[in-house]
Amino acid sequence: MLPDYPHTKQLLAEAFHERMCAASKRRLGVCSQMKRSRLHEGARCILTRDDGTAEVIEMKHLRASAEVEHDVREMEKLDPEKFIKILDN
């Protein structure tokens, strides 16, 4: 059985999440300051605006992907900071 390394996976997940949030804020610009709300699973949701009006929104399927082109054996030996730099690129 292969080792799991839950603490390391948790640190990497947190770092990845922080990087994704920062990249999202940079990309969205002023729109990143808009009020947010959670979107739960389902085929549609109801958007309630500050003025009290509401709108039913039908969900669309979206897909995104990314690849890290780096030697896995080398990545296992990296410290978290260097690993995060690879993710940023």
Phi, psi and omega in degrees: 000139181280149177292153186261320181055059183297323181294316179296318179297322179294317179298316180293322178296318179295316179296318179297317180297316178299317180295319180295319178296316179296317179295322179296316180297319178297318184288323183279341179061230183295334180293342179291346180270000181289153178297138181247156173214154180287145178243113183272165181299150177150177182271344180202167176215167179248122177266118177252121182273167180297333180277002177096348179286154182227153181216134175274130182244125176276137183280149175241149178277129176234154179220141176221154178208162177209151178232141174254116180263088181206150180293124183298321181296324177289322182295328178297334183268351185283149172281163186305322182296317179291323178298318179295323177299322177296318178296322179298323179289000000 
